[in-house]
Amino acid sequence: MNPVTDEVVILLETPFRRWKSNNKNDLIKVGMPMPALSVLTPDKKLSKVFCRSFNLNFYKQHSWLCGSHYLQKLFCWPCLLLGKIQSVWNTIGYCDLKKLSRSIQIHQSSKEHIHNHLGLKHLEKNSFTIVDIVNEHGNLFKKNYNENVRLNRLFMVHLIDLVIFLGKQELAFRGHDESSDSLNKGNFKVLFDMHIVRCSQEIQNHYKSIKNTFSDISQKTQCSIVIRYVTDKSELVERFLGFHNVSEDRTNQGLFNLVYSVLHEFDVENKLVGQCYD
């Protein structure tokens, strides 16, 4: 195993207290490494020589025990992360399997280990709460945003179909009176009202949530005026003359008065070739 991927080796080189908060949280979430160690310890019993091998059950029996695959040694995870007093369990590691059980009992009864063990439990419970909340909020925002984009696109498909239909039939979009109690709100609104009730329920619900946002953020209906003209050098030029609030009067006469007042100061009556209304 490469030492740069061994958590224990990394911690020995760069103490946990010097890590950045997000990296600390990631390490705690991943948890302690518990590799199968191939270390062997010679022993003798009844004049017979044999070798003790590491048993993975030690990890289950002692929740704080971790190992380094690269170093082939055992360490104390809480003391490795939070320990201020150096011992074999958070510096060089332990590998004498013959005395392992006794050494474990001595270490886990020490005041330093108990303090670090409790500290790690508290850290696991609380340390990355804020980070998780921020991440969860970000994921939720992305999910809602993507869903809103999807519904907007579906909704726009219906609007585009209506625009294409009216355009091909060369029918006017607006009506003279588009108020809620009008008997003839114009081709586009009447056609839209007939069409929207045949859409899926999710499109209808989405329409209800955005029907008040057809005007700008200030909730004002605006009219934009653009003029196109040809220069003395036969160059085609367009100029945007601005947005104008027409919330109070959106009738044909009201829009005419607005356009006339804007263009009058430019003295274009004798130069006007055509007019286009959207």
DAKASUL-V833177 format. One record per pair of residues at least 24 apart in sequence whose ideal C-beta (glycine too) atoms are under 10 Angstrom apart, sorted by the first residue. I is the first residue (numbers start at 1). J is the second residue. If there is no record, write none. Layout:
BEGIN
I/J + I/J
END
This chain:
BEGIN
1/33 + 1/35 + 1/68 + 1/69 + 1/70 + 1/71 + 1/72 + 2/69 + 2/70 + 3/68 + 3/69 + 3/70 + 3/71 + 4/70 + 5/33 + 5/69 + 5/70 + 6/33 + 6/35 + 6/67 + 6/68 + 6/69 + 6/70 + 6/71 + 7/31 + 7/32 + 7/33 + 7/66 + 7/68 + 7/69 + 7/70 + 7/75 + 7/77 + 7/80 + 8/32 + 8/33 + 8/35 + 8/66 + 8/67 + 8/68 + 8/69 + 8/70 + 8/71 + 8/73 + 8/74 + 8/75 + 8/77 + 8/80 + 8/90 + 8/93 + 9/33 + 9/68 + 9/69 + 9/70 + 9/71 + 10/68 + 11/66 + 11/68 + 11/75 + 11/77 + 11/80 + 11/81 + 11/90 + 12/68 + 12/71 + 12/75 + 12/80 + 12/90 + 12/91 + 12/92 + 12/93 + 15/80 + 15/81 + 15/82 + 15/83 + 15/90 + 16/80 + 16/81 + 16/82 + 16/83 + 16/123 + 17/81 + 17/82 + 17/84 + 19/81 + 21/127 + 21/128 + 21/130 + 21/131 + 22/128 + 22/131 + 22/135 + 24/81 + 24/123 + 24/127 + 24/128 + 24/131 + 25/123 + 25/127 + 25/128 + 25/129 + 25/130 + 25/131 + 25/132 + 25/135 + 26/128 + 26/131 + 27/81 + 28/81 + 28/120 + 28/123 + 28/124 + 28/127 + 28/128 + 29/124 + 29/127 + 29/128 + 29/131 + 29/132 + 31/66 + 31/77 + 31/124 + 32/59 + 32/63 + 32/64 + 32/65 + 32/66 + 32/67 + 32/75 + 32/76 + 32/77 + 32/78 + 32/80 + 32/81 + 32/120 + 33/59 + 33/66 + 33/67 + 33/68 + 33/69 + 33/70 + 33/75 + 33/77 + 34/58 + 34/59 + 34/60 + 34/65 + 34/66 + 34/67 + 34/69 + 34/74 + 34/77 + 35/59 + 35/66 + 35/67 + 35/68 + 35/69 + 35/70 + 35/72 + 36/67 + 36/69 + 37/67 + 37/68 + 37/69 + 37/71 + 37/72 + 37/73 + 37/74 + 37/95 + 37/97 + 38/69 + 38/72 + 39/67 + 39/71 + 39/72 + 39/73 + 39/74 + 39/94 + 39/95 + 39/96 + 39/97 + 40/72 + 40/95 + 40/97 + 41/95 + 41/96 + 41/97 + 41/98 + 41/99 + 41/100 + 42/97 + 42/98 + 43/97 + 43/98 + 44/98 + 51/97 + 51/98 + 52/96 + 52/97 + 52/98 + 52/100 + 53/97 + 54/95 + 54/97 + 54/100 + 55/97 + 55/100 + 58/97 + 58/100 + 58/101 + 58/104 + 61/101 + 61/104 + 62/100 + 62/101 + 62/104 + 62/105 + 62/107 + 62/108 + 63/108 + 63/117 + 63/121 + 64/89 + 64/104 + 64/107 + 64/108 + 64/113 + 64/116 + 64/117 + 64/120 + 65/89 + 65/94 + 65/100 + 65/104 + 65/107 + 65/108 + 66/93 + 67/93 + 67/94 + 67/95 + 68/93 + 68/95 + 71/95 + 74/100 + 74/103 + 74/104 + 76/104 + 76/107 + 76/108 + 76/110 + 76/112 + 76/113 + 76/116 + 76/117 + 77/116 + 77/117 + 77/120 + 78/108 + 78/112 + 78/113 + 78/114 + 78/115 + 78/116 + 78/117 + 78/118 + 78/119 + 78/120 + 78/121 + 78/123 + 79/107 + 79/110 + 79/112 + 79/113 + 79/115 + 79/116 + 79/117 + 79/120 + 80/116 + 80/120 + 81/116 + 81/119 + 81/120 + 81/123 + 82/112 + 82/115 + 82/116 + 82/117 + 82/118 + 82/119 + 82/120 + 82/123 + 83/112 + 83/113 + 83/115 + 83/116 + 83/119 + 84/112 + 84/115 + 84/116 + 85/110 + 85/111 + 85/112 + 85/113 + 85/115 + 85/116 + 86/112 + 87/112 + 87/113 + 89/113 + 89/116 + 90/116 + 147/202 + 147/206 + 148/206 + 148/209 + 148/210 + 150/202 + 150/206 + 151/202 + 151/203 + 151/205 + 151/206 + 151/207 + 151/209 + 151/210 + 152/206 + 152/210 + 154/199 + 154/200 + 154/202 + 154/203 + 154/206 + 155/196 + 155/199 + 155/202 + 155/203 + 155/204 + 155/206 + 155/207 + 155/210 + 157/199 + 157/203 + 158/192 + 158/195 + 158/196 + 158/198 + 158/199 + 158/203 + 158/207 + 159/188 + 159/192 + 159/195 + 159/196 + 161/191 + 161/195 + 162/187 + 162/188 + 162/189 + 162/191 + 162/192 + 162/194 + 162/195 + 162/196 + 163/188 + 165/191 + 165/195 + 166/191 + 172/277 + 173/277 + 173/278 + 174/250 + 174/251 + 174/252 + 174/255 + 174/277 + 174/278 + 175/252 + 176/251 + 176/252 + 176/253 + 177/250 + 177/251 + 177/252 + 178/250 + 178/251 + 179/250 + 179/251 + 215/245 + 215/247 + 216/243 + 216/245 + 218/245 + 218/247 + 219/247 + 220/244 + 220/245 + 220/246 + 220/247 + 220/248 + 221/245 + 221/246 + 221/247 + 221/248 + 221/249 + 221/250 + 222/246 + 222/247 + 223/247 + 223/250 + 223/254 + 223/255 + 223/258 + 223/259 + 223/262 + 223/278 + 224/278 + 225/258 + 225/259 + 225/262 + 225/263 + 226/276 + 226/278 + 227/262 + 227/263 + 227/266 + 227/268 + 227/272 + 228/273 + 228/274 + 228/276 + 229/266 + 229/268 + 229/271 + 229/272 + 229/273 + 230/271 + 230/273 + 239/266 + 241/266 + 252/277
END
